[in-house]
C-alpha cells in the first residue's frame, strides 16, 4: 500500500492532524522549559539533571503497568485523557510565573506529571495505529506521522527561539497547552472499530506485565533492538541533559542559536522519515537498522568538537551534528517500530510497547541524574565526550544479531534464530 492510501483513511486523517498540531506545540515547550530553567530560574547542572530526570522518570516507574492497563482499556480514550492532563499541567507554568510564584521545584513536579501522561499517551499511540489502519498500511502510516512530526520540528524550534527574544518563556508554553487541546478534539472525532478487551481473559496485573516482558525478551530481533535503543538513549540523554547549558553558557550562542540547531535536526529528521522506505529497499530493512544506529552515534562527535569554534561557526557545526543524528535516528526508529508492530500479536501490543518503553526510556532519568552529577564534578564539555564514546557502543546489540543478514524483516511471528557464534 502507498502513503496515499493511508491518507484516505478518515480516522487516520484526524489522528494525523491532531498530532501535527500537538507536535508543533511541543517544540515551543521543548525549548521554553530549559531556557526558562537556565535563564529565568538560574538552574545549575544538578538541577537540570533533576529536571530532565523528572520528565522521563514515569517510563521507569509506571511504564510496565501502563502497558497492561492500556491493553485493558480503549486506547483512543486513554490518549484523550492523557492530552487533557497535559493541557492542564502546562497551563500551570505561565499561571505560576505571572503570579510571581514559579520556582524550580514547581517545574520538577509539573514535568513529572506531564511525563506520566506522556507514558500513557505514547503506549496507547503506538498500540493504536495497527488497530486504526490495515496491516500493510502500518509502515506508511508510521512514515507519514514521523515525517509530519519532523516538519513541525523544522520550524518550531527556530520560531520558538525567535519568539523568546520577544516574549517570555512562560508565555510561549501557553501555545503548547492549546495544541494539546486541539489534539483532544481531533481524537474525539475519530470513529474506529476497536473492541474492548474481554474481561474474562484478564489475569492478575503482574502476570500480564510478565507476559509482555517475556515476549520482548523471547524475540531475538526485538531484544537486540531494545538493547541498542536503551544504550543509545542513555548516552544521548547524558549529553542532551546538559546541551542547553553547553549551548547557552559554554558556547554563549543564545536561545536563537539553540533553536537553529534544533531546527536543523528537524530537517534531518524529515528527510530521514521520507528516505526510510527507499533506504530500506536499497540497503535492506534489517541492515539499515544497524547502519543508522552506528551513524547516529558517530555524528555526536561534532558536538564536543564545536567547543573549538565560536559564534556562527559553532552553530553550523552543531546544526550539522543535529541534522545527521536526527536523519539516522528517524530511519532507525521508523524501521524498528514497524518491526515491533509486525511481530507482536494485537492483544500484546500495549504490554510490548510498554516493556520496550520502560527499558529504553527508563534509562533516561538515570542518565539525566548521572549527567547532572558528572557535569557538576568534571564539567559540561567532558560530559559531552563521555556521551559520544558511550553512544558509539550502542550499535553492537543489533550488529551481533540476525539483522545484518536480513534484507526483509519478518511480517509474522516466525521463529528467528540467534546468530551462530
Residue, then its C-alpha position, 0 to 999 in steps of 0.5 A: x500500500x502507498x502513503x496515499x492510501x493511508x491518507x484516505x483513511x478518515x480516522x487516520x486523517x484526524x489522528x494525523x492532524x491532531x498530532x501535527x498540531x500537538x507536535x508543533x506545540x511541543x517544540x515551543x515547550x521543548x525549548x521554553x522549559x530549559x531556557x526558562x530553567x537556565x535563564x529565568x530560574x538560574x538552574x545549575x547542572x544538578x538541577x537540570x539533571x533533576x529536571x530532565x530526570x523528572x520528565x522521563x522518570x514515569x517510563x521507569x516507574x509506571x511504564x510496565x503497568x501502563x502497558x497492561x492497563x492500556x491493553x485493558x482499556x480503549x486506547x483512543x480514550x486513554x490518549x484523550x485523557x492523557x492530552x487533557x492532563x497535559x493541557x492542564x499541567x502546562x497551563x500551570x507554568x505561565x499561571x505560576x510565573x505571572x503570579x510571581x510564584x514559579x520556582x524550580x521545584x514547581x517545574x520538577x513536579x509539573x514535568x513529572x506529571x506531564x511525563x506520566x501522561x506522556x507514558x500513557x499517551x505514547x503506549x496507547x499511540x503506538x498500540x493504536x495505529x495497527x488497530x486504526x489502519x490495515x496491516x500493510x498500511x502500518x509502515x506508511x502510516x508510521x512514515x507519514x506521522x514521523x515525517x509530519x512530526x519532523x516538519x513541525x520540528x523544522x520550524x518550531x524550534x527556530x520560531x520558538x527561539x525567535x519568539x523568546x527574544x520577544x516574549x517570555x518563556x512562560x508565555x510561549x508554553x501557553x501555545x503548547x497547552x492549546x495544541x494539546x487541546x486541539x489534539x483532544x478534539x481531533x481524537x474525539x472525532x475519530x470513529x474506529x472499530x476497536x473492541x474492548x478487551x474481554x474481561x474474562x481473559x484478564x489475569x492478575x496485573x503482574x502476570x500480564x506485565x510478565x507476559x509482555x516482558x517475556x515476549x520482548x525478551x523471547x524475540x531475538x530481533x526485538x531484544x537486540x533492538x531494545x538493547x541498542x535503543x536503551x544504550x543509545x538513549x542513555x548516552x544521548x540523554x547524558x549529553x542532551x541533559x546538559x546541551x542547553x547549558x553547553x549551548x547557552x553558557x559554554x558556547x554563549x550562542x543564545x536561545x536563537x542559536x539553540x533553536x537553529x540547531x534544533x531546527x536543523x535536526x528537524x530537517x534531518x529528521x524529515x528527510x530521514x522519515x521520507x528516505x526510510x522506505x527507499x533506504x530500506x529497499x536499497x540497503x535492506x530493512x534489517x541492515x539499515x537498522x544497524x547502519x543508522x544506529x552506528x551513524x547516529x552515534x558517530x555524528x555526536x562527535x561534532x558536538x564536543x568538537x564545536x567547543x573549538x569554534x565560536x559564534x556562527x561557526x559553532x552553530x553550523x557545526x552543531x546544526x550539522x551534528x543535529x541534522x545527521x543524528x536526527x536523519x539516522x535516528x528517524x530511519x532507525x526508529x521508523x524501521x524498528x517500530x514497524x518491526x515491533x508492530x509486525x511481530x507482536x500479536x494485537x492483544x500484546x501490543x500495549x504490554x510490548x510497547x510498554x516493556x520496550x518503553x520502560x527499558x529504553x526510556x527508563x534509562x533516561x532519568x538515570x542518565x539525566x541524574x548521572x549527567x547532572x552529577x558528572x557535569x557538576x564534578x568534571x564539567x559540561x564539555x567532558x560530559x559531552x565526550x563521555x556521551x559520544x564514546x558511550x553512544x558509539x557502543x550502542x550499535x553492537x546489540x543489533x550488529x551481533x544479531x540476525x539483522x545484518x543478514x536480513x534484507x526483509x524483516x519478518x511480517x509474522x511471528x516466525x521463529x528467528x534464530x540467534x546468530x551462530x557464534 
